[in-house]
Amino acid sequence: MSETKNEQCPTCQGNKVIEGVCETSPEWQSTEHDDGMVCTPDTKCPTCHGTGVVEKSEK
Ligand SMILES: [Zn+2]
């Protein structure tokens, strides 16, 4: 038996992407940030590279 075991990516919980988050801060309520809200776009998970699973490494 030489099958590769994959397990759910612990970083994205199998979602394949890191969900973007929106944050507000009073400090940003000026000039460049219109409403004081800054959002991060969804990002492909760097741990599993968008696969949702990672190779299980047994040591
Ligand atoms: Zn992941």
N, CA, C, O and the ligand as a Tripos MOL2 file, in Angstrom:
@<TRIPOS>MOLECULE
protein
  237   235    60     0     0
PROTEIN
NO_CHARGES

@<TRIPOS>ATOM
      1 N           0.8440   -1.1970    0.0000 N.3       1 MET1
      2 CA          0.0000    0.0000    0.0000 C.3       1 MET1
      3 C           0.8790    1.2460    0.0000 C.2       1 MET1
      4 O           1.6620    1.4900    0.9180 O.2       1 MET1
      5 N           0.7180    2.0030   -1.0430 N.am      2 SER2
      6 CA          1.5380    3.2090   -1.1200 C.3       2 SER2
      7 C           0.6870    4.4090   -1.4820 C.2       2 SER2
      8 O           1.0660    5.2320   -2.3150 O.2       2 SER2
      9 N          -0.4400    4.4920   -0.8590 N.am      3 GLU3
     10 CA         -1.3180    5.6070   -1.2010 C.3       3 GLU3
     11 C          -0.9880    6.8440   -0.3640 C.2       3 GLU3
     12 O          -0.6670    6.7610    0.8220 O.2       3 GLU3
     13 N          -1.0790    7.9540   -1.0130 N.am      4 THR4
     14 CA         -0.7710    9.1990   -0.3240 C.3       4 THR4
     15 C          -1.9890    9.6520    0.4560 C.2       4 THR4
     16 O          -3.1030    9.7250   -0.0620 O.2       4 THR4
     17 N          -1.7460    9.9410    1.6750 N.am      5 LYS5
     18 CA         -2.8700   10.3700    2.5050 C.3       5 LYS5
     19 C          -2.9220   11.8810    2.5720 C.2       5 LYS5
     20 O          -1.9480   12.5540    2.9100 O.2       5 LYS5
     21 N          -4.0720   12.3780    2.2440 N.am      6 ASN6
     22 CA         -4.2710   13.8170    2.3670 C.3       6 ASN6
     23 C          -5.1970   14.1020    3.5310 C.2       6 ASN6
     24 O          -6.0720   13.3020    3.8630 O.2       6 ASN6
     25 N          -5.0020   15.1980    4.1150 N.am      7 GLU7
     26 CA         -5.9260   15.6020    5.1640 C.3       7 GLU7
     27 C          -6.3460   17.0440    4.9350 C.2       7 GLU7
     28 O          -5.6810   17.8100    4.2380 O.2       7 GLU7
     29 N          -7.4580   17.3810    5.5390 N.am      8 GLN8
     30 CA         -7.9950   18.7240    5.3610 C.3       8 GLN8
     31 C          -6.9840   19.7680    5.8060 C.2       8 GLN8
     32 O          -6.3400   19.6560    6.8490 O.2       8 GLN8
     33 N          -6.8800   20.7580    4.9900 N.am      9 CYS9
     34 CA         -5.9270   21.8210    5.2920 C.3       9 CYS9
     35 C          -6.3160   22.5360    6.5840 C.2       9 CYS9
     36 O          -7.4420   23.0160    6.7190 O.2       9 CYS9
     37 N          -5.3940   22.6040    7.5200 N.am     10 PRO10
     38 CA         -5.6970   23.2290    8.8090 C.3      10 PRO10
     39 C          -5.7940   24.7530    8.7260 C.2      10 PRO10
     40 O          -6.3760   25.4020    9.5950 O.2      10 PRO10
     41 N          -5.2190   25.2980    7.6800 N.am     11 THR11
     42 CA         -5.2140   26.7530    7.5670 C.3      11 THR11
     43 C          -6.5590   27.2910    7.1080 C.2      11 THR11
     44 O          -7.0870   28.2520    7.6670 O.2      11 THR11
     45 N          -7.1050   26.6490    6.0750 N.am     12 CYS12
     46 CA         -8.3570   27.1530    5.5010 C.3      12 CYS12
     47 C          -9.5330   26.2460    5.8330 C.2      12 CYS12
     48 O         -10.6560   26.4880    5.3890 O.2      12 CYS12
     49 N          -9.2760   25.2050    6.6110 N.am     13 GLN13
     50 CA        -10.3230   24.2490    6.9680 C.3      13 GLN13
     51 C         -10.9690   23.6260    5.7380 C.2      13 GLN13
     52 O         -12.1540   23.2950    5.7580 O.2      13 GLN13
     53 N         -10.2050   23.4680    4.6820 N.am     14 GLY14
     54 CA        -10.7390   22.8570    3.4730 C.3      14 GLY14
     55 C         -11.4960   23.8180    2.5930 C.2      14 GLY14
     56 O         -12.0880   23.4110    1.5930 O.2      14 GLY14
     57 N         -11.4870   25.0850    2.9460 N.am     15 ASN15
     58 CA        -12.2170   26.0630    2.1450 C.3      15 ASN15
     59 C         -11.4630   26.4950    0.8920 C.2      15 ASN15
     60 O         -12.0290   27.1220   -0.0040 O.2      15 ASN15
     61 N         -10.2060   26.1580    0.8430 N.am     16 LYS16
     62 CA         -9.3440   26.4610   -0.3000 C.3      16 LYS16
     63 C          -8.9510   27.9290   -0.3990 C.2      16 LYS16
     64 O          -7.9930   28.2700   -1.0940 O.2      16 LYS16
     65 N          -9.6560   28.7650    0.2640 N.am     17 VAL17
     66 CA         -9.2990   30.1820    0.2530 C.3      17 VAL17
     67 C          -9.3560   30.7420    1.6610 C.2      17 VAL17
     68 O         -10.0690   30.2410    2.5290 O.2      17 VAL17
     69 N          -8.5920   31.7820    1.8540 N.am     18 ILE18
     70 CA         -8.6830   32.5170    3.1050 C.3      18 ILE18
     71 C          -9.6670   33.6460    2.8670 C.2      18 ILE18
     72 O          -9.4380   34.5210    2.0320 O.2      18 ILE18
     73 N         -10.7390   33.6180    3.5910 N.am     19 GLU19
     74 CA        -11.7760   34.6070    3.3610 C.3      19 GLU19
     75 C         -11.2900   36.0150    3.6720 C.2      19 GLU19
     76 O         -10.5860   36.2550    4.6530 O.2      19 GLU19
     77 N         -11.6750   36.9060    2.8300 N.am     20 GLY20
     78 CA        -11.3130   38.2950    3.0710 C.3      20 GLY20
     79 C         -12.0340   38.8270    4.2810 C.2      20 GLY20
     80 O         -13.1360   38.3910    4.6160 O.2      20 GLY20
     81 N         -11.4050   39.7610    4.9230 N.am     21 VAL21
     82 CA        -12.0180   40.3510    6.1050 C.3      21 VAL21
     83 C         -12.1030   41.8610    5.9480 C.2      21 VAL21
     84 O         -11.2480   42.4910    5.3250 O.2      21 VAL21
     85 N         -13.1440   42.4190    6.5200 N.am     22 CYS22
     86 CA        -13.2930   43.8660    6.5070 C.3      22 CYS22
     87 C         -13.1230   44.3910    7.9200 C.2      22 CYS22
     88 O         -13.6930   43.8720    8.8800 O.2      22 CYS22
     89 N         -12.3410   45.4100    8.0100 N.am     23 GLU23
     90 CA        -12.1060   45.9890    9.3200 C.3      23 GLU23
     91 C         -12.3710   47.4840    9.2700 C.2      23 GLU23
     92 O         -12.1580   48.1520    8.2580 O.2      23 GLU23
     93 N         -12.8330   47.9670   10.3810 N.am     24 THR24
     94 CA        -13.0250   49.4050   10.4670 C.3      24 THR24
     95 C         -12.1710   49.9520   11.5930 C.2      24 THR24
     96 O         -11.9610   49.2990   12.6150 O.2      24 THR24
     97 N         -11.7100   51.0980   11.3920 N.am     25 SER25
     98 CA        -10.9250   51.7450   12.4380 C.3      25 SER25
     99 C         -11.1320   53.2440   12.3670 C.2      25 SER25
    100 O         -11.0530   53.8450   11.2950 O.2      25 SER25
    101 N         -11.3940   53.8310   13.4960 N.am     26 PRO26
    102 CA        -11.5850   55.2910   13.5310 C.3      26 PRO26
    103 C         -10.3750   56.0270   12.9680 C.2      26 PRO26
    104 O         -10.4920   57.1170   12.4080 O.2      26 PRO26
    105 N          -9.2380   55.4190   13.1290 N.am     27 GLU27
    106 CA         -8.0110   56.0650   12.6770 C.3      27 GLU27
    107 C          -7.9730   56.2420   11.1590 C.2      27 GLU27
    108 O          -7.2880   57.1090   10.6160 O.2      27 GLU27
    109 N          -8.7490   55.3680   10.5010 N.am     28 TRP28
    110 CA         -8.7070   55.4020    9.0420 C.3      28 TRP28
    111 C          -9.7650   56.3200    8.4450 C.2      28 TRP28
    112 O          -9.8360   56.4840    7.2270 O.2      28 TRP28
    113 N         -10.5830   56.9150    9.2970 N.am     29 GLN29
    114 CA        -11.6670   57.7270    8.7770 C.3      29 GLN29
    115 C         -11.1590   59.0670    8.2680 C.2      29 GLN29
    116 O         -11.5470   60.1300    8.7520 O.2      29 GLN29
    117 N         -10.3080   58.9840    7.3120 N.am     30 SER30
    118 CA         -9.8130   60.2090    6.7060 C.3      30 SER30
    119 C          -9.2740   59.8860    5.3140 C.2      30 SER30
    120 O          -8.9730   58.7350    4.9970 O.2      30 SER30
    121 N          -9.1660   60.8670    4.5420 N.am     31 THR31
    122 CA         -8.5740   60.8230    3.2020 C.3      31 THR31
    123 C          -8.7260   59.5260    2.4170 C.2      31 THR31
    124 O          -9.7730   59.2960    1.8110 O.2      31 THR31
    125 N          -7.7250   58.6920    2.4140 N.am     32 GLU32
    126 CA         -7.6920   57.5890    1.4420 C.3      32 GLU32
    127 C          -8.7320   56.5060    1.6690 C.2      32 GLU32
    128 O          -9.1830   55.8630    0.7210 O.2      32 GLU32
    129 N          -9.1170   56.3010    2.9300 N.am     33 HIS33
    130 CA        -10.1240   55.2880    3.2110 C.3      33 HIS33
    131 C         -11.4690   55.9800    3.4540 C.2      33 HIS33
    132 O         -11.7370   56.5160    4.5290 O.2      33 HIS33
    133 N         -12.2840   55.9460    2.4340 N.am     34 ASP34
    134 CA        -13.5330   56.7020    2.4350 C.3      34 ASP34
    135 C         -14.3670   56.5540    3.7000 C.2      34 ASP34
    136 O         -14.6320   57.5270    4.4060 O.2      34 ASP34
    137 N         -14.7720   55.3270    3.9710 N.am     35 ASP35
    138 CA        -15.6840   55.1290    5.0890 C.3      35 ASP35
    139 C         -14.9890   54.4890    6.2860 C.2      35 ASP35
    140 O         -15.6450   53.9760    7.1930 O.2      35 ASP35
    141 N         -13.7010   54.5220    6.2850 N.am     36 GLY36
    142 CA        -12.9800   53.9600    7.4200 C.3      36 GLY36
    143 C         -12.9600   52.4520    7.4280 C.2      36 GLY36
    144 O         -12.6370   51.8300    8.4400 O.2      36 GLY36
    145 N         -13.3100   51.8530    6.2810 N.am     37 MET37
    146 CA        -13.3260   50.3970    6.2340 C.3      37 MET37
    147 C         -12.2860   49.8980    5.2450 C.2      37 MET37
    148 O         -12.1820   50.3840    4.1190 O.2      37 MET37
    149 N         -11.5340   48.9300    5.6910 N.am     38 VAL38
    150 CA        -10.5320   48.3380    4.8120 C.3      38 VAL38
    151 C         -10.8130   46.8490    4.6900 C.2      38 VAL38
    152 O         -10.9520   46.1480    5.6920 O.2      38 VAL38
    153 N         -10.8940   46.3780    3.4660 N.am     39 CYS39
    154 CA        -11.2110   44.9710    3.2440 C.3      39 CYS39
    155 C         -10.0440   44.2540    2.5650 C.2      39 CYS39
    156 O          -9.3790   44.7890    1.6780 O.2      39 CYS39
    157 N          -9.8330   43.0470    3.0130 N.am     40 THR40
    158 CA         -8.8480   42.2020    2.3760 C.3      40 THR40
    159 C          -9.5900   41.2350    1.4520 C.2      40 THR40
    160 O         -10.5470   40.5950    1.8860 O.2      40 THR40
    161 N          -9.1870   41.1170    0.2300 N.am     41 PRO41
    162 CA         -9.8680   40.2030   -0.6850 C.3      41 PRO41
    163 C          -9.5810   38.7470   -0.3420 C.2      41 PRO41
    164 O          -8.6130   38.4310    0.3510 O.2      41 PRO41
    165 N         -10.4430   37.8690   -0.8420 N.am     42 ASP42
    166 CA        -10.1920   36.4470   -0.6370 C.3      42 ASP42
    167 C          -8.8440   36.0800   -1.2290 C.2      42 ASP42
    168 O          -8.4720   36.5340   -2.3110 O.2      42 ASP42
    169 N          -8.1390   35.2700   -0.5110 N.am     43 THR43
    170 CA         -6.8140   34.8880   -0.9590 C.3      43 THR43
    171 C          -6.7070   33.3770   -1.0530 C.2      43 THR43
    172 O          -7.1740   32.6530   -0.1740 O.2      43 THR43
    173 N          -6.1080   32.9230   -2.0940 N.am     44 LYS44
    174 CA         -5.8840   31.4870   -2.2080 C.3      44 LYS44
    175 C          -5.0060   31.0320   -1.0600 C.2      44 LYS44
    176 O          -3.9830   31.6440   -0.7530 O.2      44 LYS44
    177 N          -5.4200   29.9670   -0.4440 N.am     45 CYS45
    178 CA         -4.7030   29.4990    0.7320 C.3      45 CYS45
    179 C          -3.2520   29.1360    0.3980 C.2      45 CYS45
    180 O          -2.9980   28.3120   -0.4800 O.2      45 CYS45
    181 N          -2.3220   29.7490    1.0950 N.am     46 PRO46
    182 CA         -0.9080   29.5020    0.8200 C.3      46 PRO46
    183 C          -0.4320   28.1400    1.3160 C.2      46 PRO46
    184 O           0.6040   27.6370    0.8810 O.2      46 PRO46
    185 N          -1.1810   27.5660    2.2080 N.am     47 THR47
    186 CA         -0.7560   26.2860    2.7840 C.3      47 THR47
    187 C          -1.0480   25.1270    1.8420 C.2      47 THR47
    188 O          -0.1990   24.2640    1.6190 O.2      47 THR47
    189 N          -2.2540   25.1180    1.2940 N.am     48 CYS48
    190 CA         -2.6460   23.9990    0.4300 C.3      48 CYS48
    191 C          -2.6820   24.4290   -1.0230 C.2      48 CYS48
    192 O          -2.9980   23.6220   -1.8980 O.2      48 CYS48
    193 N          -2.3670   25.6710   -1.2930 N.am     49 HIS49
    194 CA         -2.3470   26.2060   -2.6560 C.3      49 HIS49
    195 C          -3.6910   26.0320   -3.3610 C.2      49 HIS49
    196 O          -3.7400   25.7300   -4.5540 O.2      49 HIS49
    197 N          -4.7500   26.2200   -2.6380 N.am     50 GLY50
    198 CA         -6.0730   26.1980   -3.2390 C.3      50 GLY50
    199 C          -6.6440   24.8140   -3.4720 C.2      50 GLY50
    200 O          -7.6070   24.6590   -4.2220 O.2      50 GLY50
    201 N          -6.0670   23.8120   -2.8420 N.am     51 THR51
    202 CA         -6.5870   22.4610   -3.0290 C.3      51 THR51
    203 C          -7.5000   22.0410   -1.8870 C.2      51 THR51
    204 O          -8.3280   21.1450   -2.0460 O.2      51 THR51
    205 N          -7.3510   22.6790   -0.7520 N.am     52 GLY52
    206 CA         -8.1880   22.3420    0.3890 C.3      52 GLY52
    207 C          -7.6690   21.1750    1.2060 C.2      52 GLY52
    208 O          -8.1810   20.8680    2.2830 O.2      52 GLY52
    209 N          -6.6560   20.5390    0.6800 N.am     53 VAL53
    210 CA         -6.0750   19.4120    1.4210 C.3      53 VAL53
    211 C          -4.5500   19.5280    1.4160 C.2      53 VAL53
    212 O          -3.9510   20.1500    0.5390 O.2      53 VAL53
    213 N          -3.9720   18.9300    2.3900 N.am     54 VAL54
    214 CA         -2.5160   18.9160    2.4390 C.3      54 VAL54
    215 C          -2.0470   17.4760    2.5810 C.2      54 VAL54
    216 O          -2.7350   16.6360    3.1610 O.2      54 VAL54
    217 N          -0.8900   17.2140    2.0520 N.am     55 GLU55
    218 CA         -0.3420   15.8770    2.1820 C.3      55 GLU55
    219 C           0.0430   15.6260    3.6230 C.2      55 GLU55
    220 O           0.7450   16.4120    4.2590 O.2      55 GLU55
    221 N          -0.4240   14.5460    4.0920 N.am     56 LYS56
    222 CA         -0.1170   14.2280    5.4790 C.3      56 LYS56
    223 C           1.3310   13.7480    5.5560 C.2      56 LYS56
    224 O           1.7360   12.8110    4.8670 O.2      56 LYS56
    225 N           2.0680   14.3970    6.3870 N.am     57 SER57
    226 CA          3.4510   14.0020    6.5280 C.3      57 SER57
    227 C           3.6480   13.2300    7.8160 C.2      57 SER57
    228 O           3.5190   13.7670    8.9160 O.2      57 SER57
    229 N           3.9560   11.9850    7.6530 N.am     58 GLU58
    230 CA          4.1540   11.1650    8.8500 C.3      58 GLU58
    231 C           5.6360   11.0160    9.1070 C.2      58 GLU58
    232 O           6.4280   10.6810    8.2260 O.2      58 GLU58
    233 N           5.9680   11.2750   10.3360 N.am     59 LYS59
    234 CA          7.3840   11.1680   10.6620 C.3      59 LYS59
    235 C           7.5910   10.1150   11.7410 C.2      59 LYS59
    236 O           8.7240    9.8720   12.1570 O.2      59 LYS59
    237 ZN         -5.6320   25.5810    2.7880 Zn       60 ZN60
@<TRIPOS>BOND
     1     1     2 1
     2     2     3 1
     3     3     4 2
     4     3     5 am
     5     5     6 1
     6     6     7 1
     7     7     8 2
     8     7     9 am
     9     9    10 1
    10    10    11 1
    11    11    12 2
    12    11    13 am
    13    13    14 1
    14    14    15 1
    15    15    16 2
    16    15    17 am
    17    17    18 1
    18    18    19 1
    19    19    20 2
    20    19    21 am
    21    21    22 1
    22    22    23 1
    23    23    24 2
    24    23    25 am
    25    25    26 1
    26    26    27 1
    27    27    28 2
    28    27    29 am
    29    29    30 1
    30    30    31 1
    31    31    32 2
    32    31    33 am
    33    33    34 1
    34    34    35 1
    35    35    36 2
    36    35    37 am
    37    37    38 1
    38    38    39 1
    39    39    40 2
    40    39    41 am
    41    41    42 1
    42    42    43 1
    43    43    44 2
    44    43    45 am
    45    45    46 1
    46    46    47 1
    47    47    48 2
    48    47    49 am
    49    49    50 1
    50    50    51 1
    51    51    52 2
    52    51    53 am
    53    53    54 1
    54    54    55 1
    55    55    56 2
    56    55    57 am
    57    57    58 1
    58    58    59 1
    59    59    60 2
    60    59    61 am
    61    61    62 1
    62    62    63 1
    63    63    64 2
    64    63    65 am
    65    65    66 1
    66    66    67 1
    67    67    68 2
    68    67    69 am
    69    69    70 1
    70    70    71 1
    71    71    72 2
    72    71    73 am
    73    73    74 1
    74    74    75 1
    75    75    76 2
    76    75    77 am
    77    77    78 1
    78    78    79 1
    79    79    80 2
    80    79    81 am
    81    81    82 1
    82    82    83 1
    83    83    84 2
    84    83    85 am
    85    85    86 1
    86    86    87 1
    87    87    88 2
    88    87    89 am
    89    89    90 1
    90    90    91 1
    91    91    92 2
    92    91    93 am
    93    93    94 1
    94    94    95 1
    95    95    96 2
    96    95    97 am
    97    97    98 1
    98    98    99 1
    99    99   100 2
   100    99   101 am
   101   101   102 1
   102   102   103 1
   103   103   104 2
   104   103   105 am
   105   105   106 1
   106   106   107 1
   107   107   108 2
   108   107   109 am
   109   109   110 1
   110   110   111 1
   111   111   112 2
   112   111   113 am
   113   113   114 1
   114   114   115 1
   115   115   116 2
   116   115   117 am
   117   117   118 1
   118   118   119 1
   119   119   120 2
   120   119   121 am
   121   121   122 1
   122   122   123 1
   123   123   124 2
   124   123   125 am
   125   125   126 1
   126   126   127 1
   127   127   128 2
   128   127   129 am
   129   129   130 1
   130   130   131 1
   131   131   132 2
   132   131   133 am
   133   133   134 1
   134   134   135 1
   135   135   136 2
   136   135   137 am
   137   137   138 1
   138   138   139 1
   139   139   140 2
   140   139   141 am
   141   141   142 1
   142   142   143 1
   143   143   144 2
   144   143   145 am
   145   145   146 1
   146   146   147 1
   147   147   148 2
   148   147   149 am
   149   149   150 1
   150   150   151 1
   151   151   152 2
   152   151   153 am
   153   153   154 1
   154   154   155 1
   155   155   156 2
   156   155   157 am
   157   157   158 1
   158   158   159 1
   159   159   160 2
   160   159   161 am
   161   161   162 1
   162   162   163 1
   163   163   164 2
   164   163   165 am
   165   165   166 1
   166   166   167 1
   167   167   168 2
   168   167   169 am
   169   169   170 1
   170   170   171 1
   171   171   172 2
   172   171   173 am
   173   173   174 1
   174   174   175 1
   175   175   176 2
   176   175   177 am
   177   177   178 1
   178   178   179 1
   179   179   180 2
   180   179   181 am
   181   181   182 1
   182   182   183 1
   183   183   184 2
   184   183   185 am
   185   185   186 1
   186   186   187 1
   187   187   188 2
   188   187   189 am
   189   189   190 1
   190   190   191 1
   191   191   192 2
   192   191   193 am
   193   193   194 1
   194   194   195 1
   195   195   196 2
   196   195   197 am
   197   197   198 1
   198   198   199 1
   199   199   200 2
   200   199   201 am
   201   201   202 1
   202   202   203 1
   203   203   204 2
   204   203   205 am
   205   205   206 1
   206   206   207 1
   207   207   208 2
   208   207   209 am
   209   209   210 1
   210   210   211 1
   211   211   212 2
   212   211   213 am
   213   213   214 1
   214   214   215 1
   215   215   216 2
   216   215   217 am
   217   217   218 1
   218   218   219 1
   219   219   220 2
   220   219   221 am
   221   221   222 1
   222   222   223 1
   223   223   224 2
   224   223   225 am
   225   225   226 1
   226   226   227 1
   227   227   228 2
   228   227   229 am
   229   229   230 1
   230   230   231 1
   231   231   232 2
   232   231   233 am
   233   233   234 1
   234   234   235 1
   235   235   236 2
@<TRIPOS>SUBSTRUCTURE
     1 MET1         2 RESIDUE 1 A MET
     2 SER2         6 RESIDUE 1 A SER
     3 GLU3        10 RESIDUE 1 A GLU
     4 THR4        14 RESIDUE 1 A THR
     5 LYS5        18 RESIDUE 1 A LYS
     6 ASN6        22 RESIDUE 1 A ASN
     7 GLU7        26 RESIDUE 1 A GLU
     8 GLN8        30 RESIDUE 1 A GLN
     9 CYS9        34 RESIDUE 1 A CYS
    10 PRO10       38 RESIDUE 1 A PRO
    11 THR11       42 RESIDUE 1 A THR
    12 CYS12       46 RESIDUE 1 A CYS
    13 GLN13       50 RESIDUE 1 A GLN
    14 GLY14       54 RESIDUE 1 A GLY
    15 ASN15       58 RESIDUE 1 A ASN
    16 LYS16       62 RESIDUE 1 A LYS
    17 VAL17       66 RESIDUE 1 A VAL
    18 ILE18       70 RESIDUE 1 A ILE
    19 GLU19       74 RESIDUE 1 A GLU
    20 GLY20       78 RESIDUE 1 A GLY
    21 VAL21       82 RESIDUE 1 A VAL
    22 CYS22       86 RESIDUE 1 A CYS
    23 GLU23       90 RESIDUE 1 A GLU
    24 THR24       94 RESIDUE 1 A THR
    25 SER25       98 RESIDUE 1 A SER
    26 PRO26      102 RESIDUE 1 A PRO
    27 GLU27      106 RESIDUE 1 A GLU
    28 TRP28      110 RESIDUE 1 A TRP
    29 GLN29      114 RESIDUE 1 A GLN
    30 SER30      118 RESIDUE 1 A SER
    31 THR31      122 RESIDUE 1 A THR
    32 GLU32      126 RESIDUE 1 A GLU
    33 HIS33      130 RESIDUE 1 A HIS
    34 ASP34      134 RESIDUE 1 A ASP
    35 ASP35      138 RESIDUE 1 A ASP
    36 GLY36      142 RESIDUE 1 A GLY
    37 MET37      146 RESIDUE 1 A MET
    38 VAL38      150 RESIDUE 1 A VAL
    39 CYS39      154 RESIDUE 1 A CYS
    40 THR40      158 RESIDUE 1 A THR
    41 PRO41      162 RESIDUE 1 A PRO
    42 ASP42      166 RESIDUE 1 A ASP
    43 THR43      170 RESIDUE 1 A THR
    44 LYS44      174 RESIDUE 1 A LYS
    45 CYS45      178 RESIDUE 1 A CYS
    46 PRO46      182 RESIDUE 1 A PRO
    47 THR47      186 RESIDUE 1 A THR
    48 CYS48      190 RESIDUE 1 A CYS
    49 HIS49      194 RESIDUE 1 A HIS
    50 GLY50      198 RESIDUE 1 A GLY
    51 THR51      202 RESIDUE 1 A THR
    52 GLY52      206 RESIDUE 1 A GLY
    53 VAL53      210 RESIDUE 1 A VAL
    54 VAL54      214 RESIDUE 1 A VAL
    55 GLU55      218 RESIDUE 1 A GLU
    56 LYS56      222 RESIDUE 1 A LYS
    57 SER57      226 RESIDUE 1 A SER
    58 GLU58      230 RESIDUE 1 A GLU
    59 LYS59      234 RESIDUE 1 A LYS
    60 ZN60       237 GROUP 0 **** ****
